[in-house]
Amino acid sequence: MFATFINIFKVPELRNKILFTVGMLCIYRIGFYVPVPGVDQEAMLSMQGGGLGDLFDYFQLFTGGNLRQSTIFGLGIMPYISASIIFQLLVTVVPSLEKLQAEGDTGRRKITEYTRYATVGLCFVNAAIWMKYLASQHFIFPQYTGGVFGMSFPYAVMALLILTTGTVFLMWLGEQIDEYGIGNGISLIIMAGIVAGLPNAVLFIKKNMKWTGRAAEGQIDIPKVFFLVLMFIGVVAGAIIIMQAQRRIPIQQAKQTRGRRTYGGQRHYLPLRVNHGGVMPIIFASSMLIFPGIVFGALANQWPNRFWGFLNSAFASGGFLYILTYIVAIYFFAYFWTTVQFRPKEMANNLRDYGSFIPGLRPGKRTADYLERVMGRITYVGAGFLAVIAIIPNLVAGSMGIPFLVSAFLGGTGLLIVVSVALDLVQRIEANLIMRNYSGFLGTSSAIKGSR
């Protein structure tokens, strides 16, 4: 492993890509702490826990933003992600966009341009809602308040431009990493925001650790720490396995006779990912379940009775109804995302056009029905794994009294994002090393077949 890291810096092109990527991520982390002028940072940091606090934590977890301190990157990359998801869905239902995507690189560049315009529009809307909330909660200094929306017009325009520019700059950083660095830029920005919270989790455990005797309330004893370490290793190993898991469908290539020679007839496989939706089902489900806690909490405070109190406690993080609804939502969004992204009819037509077929099945509709049935079964398994990973932080936090700061690294959205992005980054680095006759992380041979 150490020799592999040395080989990385022996290749000038790969070394420059990695250093450029690290530099862009450092710029992101600097802007992560630059506050929006006129916002009372100390008052905002006092908001801990509750539905709104959970909303800030979840938002920071998978967007790279920092709403809790309302910085220039407060909205994170979420508007760009939302715009990308919207256009991915529109491509499947709008014929003009579907035709545009079928044009190849030119059409995809045009869709990317539309996505950028939509990102700017979403930024203005999100920034306006956020600044209106800050004004209503008196988190803006008095000299900037007033006007129709609780803020003076010049200050409101400045704040909207700052938050919008911050997100657009993050989008630009991601595109620069895609072009001149290594890895997916947007994913690396989100991963950097998640991994940056790991030292705080370690420091929390060290600060509240009870070395001898029985742990008091709020402390963590040695067996708990040992359990947390084993749980982290086990969940990471399981996440790697399920992210790489595939169902291989045997494919037979038709034989073609040309003159006295016969071509084709080879047997290969069509890989179908078990976790086809990636982390998107957890992101959608966790985002959806934030709002019932906020709504029922507000209703319980407005009308304190047993009914609203029961719903408030049941839909709190770790509650029975919360976990049950969370699992159902993950299954729903897993099948929804697979339905949107996976197109068995188009895949069956491509197999037929290339002269390939699944043994025992006629090309066309029979093949499409078979692929759809197989994908439905493996999606059930993949969604079950996502549900287990998603509820682990809630179960650990509720049963062991571990705060979200620590339990978030034992599963859920953050861990899956880190694992998937890290796997993609390792694979790209290894491909660059093997291409230049260096051994990769898996200890493969430095010599490539046919290179000598």
C-alpha positions in Angstrom: 0.0 0.0 0.0 2.8 2.4 0.9 4.6 1.6 -2.4 1.3 2.4 -4.2 1.1 5.9 -2.7 4.7 6.5 -3.7 3.9 5.4 -7.3 1.1 7.9 -7.4 3.5 10.8 -7.0 6.0 9.3 -9.5 3.5 10.0 -12.4 3.6 13.7 -13.1 0.1 13.9 -14.7 -1.6 11.9 -11.9 0.3 13.9 -9.2 -0.8 17.2 -10.7 -4.4 16.0 -10.8 -4.4 14.9 -7.2 -2.8 18.1 -6.0 -5.2 20.2 -8.0 -8.2 18.3 -6.5 -6.8 18.8 -3.0 -6.3 22.5 -3.7 -9.9 22.9 -4.9 -11.2 21.1 -1.8 -9.1 23.4 0.5 -10.7 26.4 -1.2 -14.1 24.9 -0.5 -13.3 24.3 3.2 -12.1 27.9 3.6 -15.4 29.3 2.2 -17.3 26.9 4.4 -16.5 29.1 7.4 -16.9 32.5 5.8 -20.2 34.0 7.2 -22.8 36.0 5.4 -22.5 39.6 6.6 -25.1 40.8 9.0 -26.1 37.4 10.5 -25.7 36.8 14.2 -23.5 33.7 14.3 -23.7 33.2 18.0 -27.5 33.2 18.1 -27.6 30.6 15.2 -25.1 28.3 16.9 -27.5 28.2 19.9 -30.0 26.1 17.9 -29.1 22.6 18.9 -31.3 19.5 18.6 -35.0 19.4 17.7 -36.5 19.0 14.3 -34.9 22.2 13.0 -31.5 21.1 14.3 -31.9 17.7 12.6 -32.8 19.5 9.4 -29.5 21.5 9.5 -27.5 18.4 10.3 -29.0 16.4 7.5 -28.7 19.3 5.1 -25.0 19.7 5.9 -24.5 16.0 5.7 -25.3 15.5 2.0 -25.1 18.9 0.5 -21.7 20.3 1.7 -23.5 23.4 2.9 -23.5 25.1 6.3 -26.8 26.6 7.2 -26.2 26.3 11.0 -23.6 29.2 10.6 -25.2 30.7 7.5 -22.0 31.0 5.5 -21.5 32.0 1.9 -21.6 28.3 1.0 -24.7 27.9 3.2 -26.9 26.4 0.5 -24.2 24.0 -0.5 -24.5 22.2 -3.7 -28.1 21.2 -3.1 -29.7 23.5 -5.7 -27.5 22.0 -8.4 -28.3 18.4 -7.2 -32.0 19.3 -7.2 -31.8 20.8 -10.7 -29.9 17.7 -12.0 -32.5 15.3 -10.5 -35.4 17.4 -12.0 -33.9 17.2 -15.5 -33.1 13.5 -15.1 -36.8 12.9 -14.4 -37.9 15.3 -17.2 -35.8 13.5 -19.8 -37.9 10.4 -19.2 -41.2 12.2 -19.7 -40.5 15.1 -22.0 -40.0 14.0 -25.7 -38.0 17.0 -26.7 -35.5 16.5 -23.8 -35.3 12.8 -24.6 -34.6 13.5 -28.2 -32.0 16.0 -27.1 -30.2 13.5 -24.9 -30.2 11.0 -27.8 -28.1 13.4 -29.8 -25.0 12.4 -27.8 -22.4 14.9 -26.4 -24.0 17.9 -28.0 -27.4 17.2 -26.5 -26.0 16.4 -23.1 -24.1 19.7 -23.0 -27.3 21.5 -23.8 -29.1 19.7 -21.0 -26.2 20.6 -18.7 -26.6 24.3 -19.7 -30.3 24.1 -18.8 -29.4 22.5 -15.5 -27.1 25.5 -14.7 -29.8 28.0 -15.4 -32.3 26.1 -13.2 -29.6 26.0 -10.5 -29.5 29.8 -10.4 -33.3 30.0 -10.2 -33.4 27.5 -7.4 -30.7 29.3 -5.5 -32.6 32.6 -5.5 -35.8 30.8 -4.3 -33.9 28.9 -1.5 -31.9 31.9 -0.5 -35.0 34.1 -0.3 -36.8 31.5 1.9 -33.7 31.1 4.1 -33.1 34.8 4.6 -36.8 35.4 5.3 -36.6 32.7 8.1 -33.5 34.4 9.6 -35.3 37.7 9.7 -38.4 36.2 11.3 -36.2 34.6 14.0 -34.3 37.8 14.6 -31.0 36.3 13.6 -30.1 39.4 11.5 -28.6 42.4 13.2 -31.1 45.3 13.8 -29.4 47.8 11.5 -30.2 45.5 8.5 -33.9 44.8 9.4 -37.0 46.5 8.2 -38.9 46.5 4.9 -41.5 44.2 3.7 -39.7 40.9 4.3 -38.1 42.0 7.5 -34.9 43.1 5.8 -33.8 46.3 4.1 -33.9 46.1 0.3 -30.1 46.6 -0.2 -29.2 44.0 2.4 -31.7 41.5 1.0 -30.3 41.8 -2.5 -26.7 41.5 -1.2 -27.6 38.4 0.9 -29.4 36.7 -2.1 -26.4 37.4 -4.4 -23.9 36.1 -1.9 -25.7 32.8 -1.3 -26.4 32.3 -5.0 -22.8 33.1 -6.0 -21.6 30.7 -3.3 -23.5 27.8 -4.8 -22.6 28.7 -8.4 -18.9 28.9 -7.3 -19.2 25.4 -5.7 -20.7 24.2 -9.0 -17.7 25.7 -10.8 -15.3 24.1 -8.4 -16.8 20.7 -9.1 -16.6 21.2 -12.8 -12.9 22.2 -12.5 -12.2 19.0 -10.6 -14.0 17.0 -13.3 -11.9 18.6 -16.0 -8.5 19.1 -14.4 -8.5 16.9 -11.3 -9.5 13.3 -10.6 -12.9 12.0 -9.4 -16.3 13.4 -9.6 -16.1 17.0 -8.4 -19.6 17.4 -6.9 -19.3 14.1 -5.0 -15.9 14.9 -3.7 -17.2 18.3 -2.3 -20.0 16.5 -0.5 -17.6 13.8 0.8 -15.2 16.5 2.1 -18.0 18.0 4.1 -18.9 14.7 5.6 -15.3 13.6 6.4 -14.6 17.0 8.0 -16.9 16.1 10.8 -15.0 12.9 11.7 -12.4 14.6 13.9 -15.1 16.3 15.9 -16.7 12.9 16.5 -13.4 11.4 17.6 -12.8 14.3 20.0 -16.3 14.0 21.4 -15.6 10.3 22.2 -12.2 11.1 23.8 -13.7 14.0 25.9 -16.6 11.9 27.2 -14.8 8.6 27.6 -14.8 6.8 31.0 -11.6 4.9 31.3 -12.4 3.1 34.6 -15.5 2.2 36.5 -19.1 2.5 35.3 -20.0 5.3 32.8 -22.4 7.9 34.0 -25.1 9.5 31.9 -23.5 11.2 28.9 -20.3 9.3 29.2 -18.9 6.4 27.0 -17.1 3.5 28.6 -14.6 1.1 27.0 -17.1 -1.6 25.8 -19.2 1.0 24.0 -16.1 2.4 22.2 -15.1 -1.1 21.2 -18.6 -1.8 20.0 -18.6 1.4 18.0 -15.3 0.6 16.3 -16.5 -2.9 15.4 -19.8 -1.5 14.1 -18.0 1.0 12.0 -15.7 -1.6 10.4 -18.6 -4.0 9.8 -20.9 -1.4 8.2 -18.1 0.0 6.0 -17.3 -3.6 4.8 -21.0 -4.3 4.2 -21.4 -1.0 2.3 -18.5 -1.8 0.0 -19.9 -5.3 -0.7 -23.4 -4.0 -1.6 -22.1 -1.1 -3.6 -20.0 -3.5 -5.7 -22.6 -6.3 -5.8 -23.9 -7.3 -9.3 -26.3 -9.8 -10.7 -24.7 -11.2 -13.9 -27.1 -12.2 -16.6 -25.5 -14.6 -19.1 -25.5 -13.2 -22.7 -24.8 -15.2 -25.8 -23.6 -13.6 -29.0 -25.1 -14.9 -32.2 -22.8 -16.7 -34.6 -22.2 -15.1 -38.0 -20.6 -17.0 -41.0 -18.6 -14.9 -43.4 -17.1 -17.0 -46.2 -15.3 -19.9 -44.5 -15.0 -18.2 -41.1 -17.4 -18.1 -38.3 -17.5 -15.0 -36.0 -19.2 -14.4 -32.7 -20.7 -17.1 -30.5 -18.8 -15.7 -27.4 -20.5 -15.9 -24.0 -20.4 -12.9 -21.7 -22.4 -11.3 -19.0 -24.8 -8.3 -18.5 -24.1 -6.9 -15.0 -27.1 -5.5 -13.1 -26.2 -3.6 -9.9 -28.0 -4.8 -6.8 -28.0 -1.2 -5.4 -29.1 0.5 -8.6 -30.3 3.6 -6.9 -27.1 4.3 -4.9 -27.7 6.7 -2.0 -30.6 8.5 -3.6 -33.4 6.5 -1.9 -31.9 7.3 1.5 -31.5 11.0 0.7 -35.1 11.3 -0.5 -36.5 9.3 2.5 -34.5 11.2 5.1 -35.3 14.6 3.6 -39.0 13.7 3.6 -39.1 12.5 7.2 -37.5 15.7 8.6 -40.8 17.7 8.0 -43.2 15.5 10.1 -41.0 16.0 13.1 -41.0 19.8 12.6 -44.8 19.9 11.9 -45.9 17.7 14.8 -43.5 19.4 17.2 -45.0 22.8 16.3 -48.5 21.4 16.7 -47.7 19.8 20.0 -46.4 23.2 21.3 -49.5 25.0 19.9 -52.1 22.5 21.2 -50.5 20.4 24.0 -52.5 17.2 24.2 -51.9 13.5 24.2 -52.6 13.0 20.5 -50.1 15.6 19.2 -47.7 14.6 21.9 -47.9 11.0 20.8 -47.3 11.9 17.1 -44.4 14.2 18.1 -42.6 11.5 20.0 -43.4 8.7 17.5 -42.0 10.7 14.6 -39.0 11.9 16.5 -35.6 10.5 15.3 -35.5 6.9 16.6 -39.3 6.6 17.2 -41.2 3.5 16.2 -43.3 5.2 13.5 -40.3 7.2 12.3 -38.2 4.0 11.7 -41.2 2.2 10.1 -42.0 5.0 7.8 -38.3 5.4 7.0 -38.0 1.8 5.9 -41.2 2.1 3.7 -40.0 5.3 2.2 -36.6 3.8 1.3 -38.3 0.9 -0.4 -40.6 3.2 -2.3 -37.9 5.6 -3.5 -35.6 2.6 -4.4 -38.2 1.2 -6.7 -39.1 4.7 -8.0 -35.5 5.5 -8.8 -34.9 2.1 -10.5 -38.0 2.6 -12.6 -36.8 6.0 -13.7 -33.2 5.0 -14.4 -33.5 1.4 -15.6 -35.0 0.9 -19.0 -35.4 -2.8 -19.8 -37.1 -2.3 -23.2 -34.2 -0.1 -24.5 -31.7 -2.6 -23.1 -33.4 -5.5 -24.8 -33.5 -3.6 -28.1 -29.7 -2.9 -27.8 -29.0 -6.5 -27.2 -31.0 -7.5 -30.3 -29.3 -4.8 -32.4 -25.8 -6.1 -31.4 -26.8 -9.7 -32.2 -26.8 -10.8 -28.6 -29.5 -12.7 -26.6 -30.2 -14.2 -23.3 -30.2 -18.1 -23.6 -33.7 -19.5 -23.5 -35.4 -16.1 -24.2 -36.6 -14.6 -27.4 -35.2 -11.1 -28.2 -37.5 -8.2 -27.6 -40.5 -8.2 -25.2 -39.6 -11.5 -23.5 -36.1 -10.3 -22.8 -37.4 -6.9 -21.5 -39.9 -8.6 -19.2 -37.2 -10.9 -17.8 -34.8 -8.0 -17.1 -37.5 -6.1 -15.4 -38.5 -9.0 -13.2 -34.8 -9.7 -12.2 -34.2 -6.0 -11.5 -37.3 -5.9 -9.3 -36.1 -8.8 -7.2 -32.6 -7.5 -6.7 -33.9 -4.1 -6.0 -35.9 -5.6 -3.1 -32.6 -6.9 -1.6 -30.7 -3.7 -2.3 -33.5 -1.6 -0.7 -33.4 -3.9 2.4 -29.7 -3.3 2.8 -30.2 0.4 2.5 -32.9 0.3 5.1 -30.6 -1.5 7.5 -27.8 0.9 6.9 -30.2 3.9 7.3 -31.7 2.9 10.7 -28.4 1.9 12.4 -27.5 5.5 13.4 -31.0 6.0 14.9 -30.9 2.6 16.8 -27.4 3.3 18.1 -28.2 6.8 19.1 -31.4 5.8 20.9 -30.2 2.7 22.7 -26.7 3.8 23.7 -27.2 7.6 24.1 -24.8 8.4 21.3 -25.3 11.8 19.7 -25.9 12.2 16.0 -22.4 13.7 15.6 -21.0 10.2 16.3 -23.8 7.8 15.2 -23.9 9.4 11.7 -20.6 7.7 10.9 -22.1 4.2 11.7 -24.4 4.2 8.7 -27.0 6.3 6.8 -26.5 8.7 4.0 -23.1 10.1 5.0 -21.4 6.7 5.2 -22.8 5.5 1.9 -21.7 8.6 0.2 -18.2 8.4 1.6 -17.9 4.7 0.6 -19.2 5.1 -2.9 -17.1 8.2 -3.6 -14.0 6.7 -2.1 -14.5 3.5 -4.2 -14.8 5.6 -7.4 -11.7 7.6 -6.5 -9.6 4.5 -5.8 -10.7 2.9 -9.1 -9.8 6.0 -11.1 -6.4 6.2 -9.4 -5.8 2.5 -9.9 -6.7 2.8 -13.6 -4.2 5.6 -14.1 -1.5 3.5 -12.3 -2.1 0.3 -14.3 -2.2 2.2 -17.5 1.3 3.4 -16.8 2.6 -0.1 -15.8 2.4 0.5 -12.0 0.7 -1.8 -9.6 -2.6 -0.6 -8.2 -4.0 -0.8 -4.7 -5.0 -4.4 -5.1 -1.4 -5.4 -5.9 -2.0 -6.2 -9.5 0.9 -6.9 -11.8 2.8 -3.9 -13.1 3.1 -5.4 -16.6 0.1 -5.1 -18.9 -0.7 -7.9 -21.2 0.3 -7.0 -24.7 2.4 -4.0 -23.7 5.7 -5.7 -24.4 
